[in-house]
């Protein structure tokens, strides 16, 4: 049967409608994961929806009126930091340092003091040879003053003594800006005008090794080929019981020093560097020999630097020999009145603390005795003096608080120029001491002073590995 055109169009529309309906029904039954994104009518909204968040980000927080439960943590609770700065206890107080030479404190010239013992008077005029004596000072005026007075009364010419102000306070002592309880206090006026010695100031504080190099330089500036140097914590006495074997006569400490100097400078003595008098408590130095080995190693500032220097000198075949010139005491405290060193007929004061004590006993008051007559050579008073000094020396070596307590005794000086906390200064030095010992060991690959004894030579410094002594 033939269809009219209208009928054909109606049939075609019906077919298309049914086909679309079947397709929509089919897609509705496919799972979303397979069919992908099926747009909804809202996707045709002219206002676009926000894009979904990337999967690497956490989902946005869900607002809730209730607080979310806190999960328990296994971490230890952290302690709150204590308040800072926290301060150390105040410095322990100590009895003030007392004047150990009252007569000199009121003197204005050498004539205000008693004459030195007649048997210790130095040659007049001065001998042809120079005898410069360097005494380095950093702390404790009483101990330094005792050393200076002892050398003068043992016959050393005051004009040959050079006190080296190594306090690091620049011109403060010269300008009289420090007080007695300040560890760095030094009485320029008394040293120069009353005792007649010289005072030279270093531009800043020098370690032991640096100070020794300064001695070498200072001697060179004066044109001295040799010099003497002494620690400040000594008392030097002439041995009043000594009789020279050649002359059969008594000789003072200074006269015996001159004899040793003449012996040492003689061409027949040979190649020399050092003459020790009671080790380095008093030392004669050949400046040329010290220059030849390059001076002191300033990178080893304190203990150990003497071992390094002396071993290098021996490696260069210079002589290092001892000599006896008198009595030289290693002390950590002072006689209570230095007038006794002038050897007058007076009782000998005792300032020796008991062995268990950590500081010298208080000094008893004494009366002026400047007009007392002179004593006699090797008298009972002299023997009492040397017994007293023996006890002071023994106390230093047996002191439970250490042999160098005298260095850190004074506690004053707050508010004065270049003030340094006493304990801080002491701590800094001892930390530097330990570092220097380590440098000494690394330099030679060996712990100890026996550098030559373990087979090392001058060129081995810093070139050898650590030996078996390290642990």
Protein Blocks (a to p, Z undefined) as FASTA:
>chain_A
ZZdfklmmmmmmmmmmmmmmmmmmmmmmpcfklnopaddfklmpfbdcdddddfkbccdd
dddfbdcdddddfbdcddddddddddddddddddddddfblklmmpcbfklpccddfklc
ccddddfbdcddcdddfehjllmmmmmmmmmmnopafklpccddfeonojmmmnopacfk
lmkbccfklmmmmnopacdddfbdcdfklmmmmmmmmmmmnopabdcdddfkbcddddfk
bccfklopacdfklmmmmmmmmmmpmklopcfbdcehijlbccddfklmmmnopaafklm
bgojlmmmmmmmmmnopacddddfbdcdddfbdcfblklmnopabddddfbdcfkbcbdc
dddddddfklpccddehifklmmmmmmmmmmmmmmmmmmnbjklmmmmpcghihiahiac
fklmmmmmmmmmmmmmmmmmmmnopacjklmlnopafklgopaccdfkbZZ
